[in-house]
Amino acid sequence: MVNVVDTLAGKRPATEKLRHPEKAHRPDKPVARKPAWIRVKAPGSPVYAETQKIVRDNKLVTVCEEAGCPNIGECWSKKHSTFMIMGDTCTRACAFCNVATGKPLPLDPAEPENVAIAVEKLGLSHVVVTSVDRDDLDDGGAAHIAATIRAIRATSPATTIEVLTPDFLKKDGALEIVVAAKPDVFNHNLETVPGNYLTVRPGARYFHSIRLLQRVKELDAEIFTKSGIMVGLGEERNEVLQLMDDLRSADVDFITIGQYLQPTKKHHEVTHFVTPEEFKSYETVAYTKGFLMVSSSPLTRSSHHAGEDFERLRAARAAKLGKA
C-alpha cells in the first residue's frame, strides 16, 4: 500500500491553523484500504535529502509535499521536484485536494528568482511549475507565473518549462500573459468529469477549463497542451471517454489519468479503485482518439516522469508532422 510520510514535519509550527477549515465540520468518511497494485517506497535516500535541502534553502514550496504525492520518494531521489509558487494556501476548496485553504499571504517578489536558482542547482533539464489558485489577485497570478518562466529561461536556457496553471476564471487577459512567456508545455487539469464538478471542484467550471486549453493553441500553436484527471471519484467509463473527446476538440496533446487517493477522512471518498487493466484500456482508447501522449496508470500524476514524457511528446509531434 502507499506509505504516507509527513514530509512537512518540522516545517510548520505546532500551533498552525487548520489546513482545511472548510472541511472541519464534515462527517468523517472511511478511507478505503488500498489494493496491492498501489505501492511506493518511503522517501529517504541521500539524493532525496539533498533535494529537500535545496528546496528549504531557497524558501520554496512544492506540490510534492503540499498535496501529499505518493511519488515524492522516487522523484526527489532523482532531483525532480515540482515547484508550487504563490504560496502554500489556496483560495479554492476542492473536495479532493490536500493543499491548505484560506487567505493567502502577499506574493513574494523574490520567488521567481529563487525558483530559477533551485532549477539551476538541481540541474533540471525539464521543470514543472504549478501554483495554488489565487482568486484574490486581479490577474490570478499570471504575471508571477510569467516572471518565473522568464527567470528560469535566464539562468537555465536549455531547460524546458512546463506550467500547471489555475483556470484564471473571470481574469480577463491573464491567460495571454502566461502564453506570451512561452512555456514549452501548458498544463491545466480538468481533474474529473463534468458531472462531479459541484461536489468535487465547486469553484471551477468544466467548459471554461476546456476553452482555456483551446485558447492556448489559438494564441500559440507551438505550445504543447496537457490536461489530467483522477478516477475513482464516482465517474462512469462513458463520462471519461466523453471527456477525452472534449479535450481533443480543444486540440489538447497530452492526457494524464491517475487514481484518486483520499488524503484524509474529511476529503471526498474513493468510490472505487481502477485496475491496471482498466488504466491500460483508457490509454489505448486515448491514443485512438488522437492524443500525442497518454499517461494512464494508478500512480500517474501530472508531473510524474514529466521530463521523459516531454521528450516522447516532442518526438510524437515530429513523427506526426513527418507523415503529413
Sequence and secondary structure as in RCSB ss.txt:
>XXXX:A:sequence
MVNVVDTLAGKRPATEKLRHPEKAHRPDKPVARKPAWIRVKAPGSPVYAETQKIVRDNKLVTVCEEAGCPNIGEC
WSKKHSTFMIMGDTCTRACAFCNVATGKPLPLDPAEPENVAIAVEKLGLSHVVVTSVDRDDLDDGGAAHIAATIR
AIRATSPATTIEVLTPDFLKKDGALEIVVAAKPDVFNHNLETVPGNYLTVRPGARYFHSIRLLQRVKELDAEIFT
KSGIMVGLGEERNEVLQLMDDLRSADVDFITIGQYLQPTKKHHEVTHFVTPEEFKSYETVAYTKGFLMVSSSPLT
RSSHHAGEDFERLRAARAAKLGKA
>XXXX:A:secstr
      TTTTTS TT   S GGGTTS         TT        HHHHHHHHHHHHTT  BHHHHTT TTHHHH
HTTT  EEEES SEES   TT  SEES      TTHHHHHHHHHHHHT SEEEEEE   TTSTTTTHHHHHHHHH
HHHHH TT EEEEE    TT TTHHHHHHHT  SEEE   BS GGGHHHH TTS HHHHHHHHHHHHHH TTSEE
EEEEEE SS  HHHHHHHHHHHHHTT  EEEEEE    STTS        HHHHHHHHHHHHHTT SEEEESTT 
 TTTTHHHHHHHHHHHHHHHHHH 
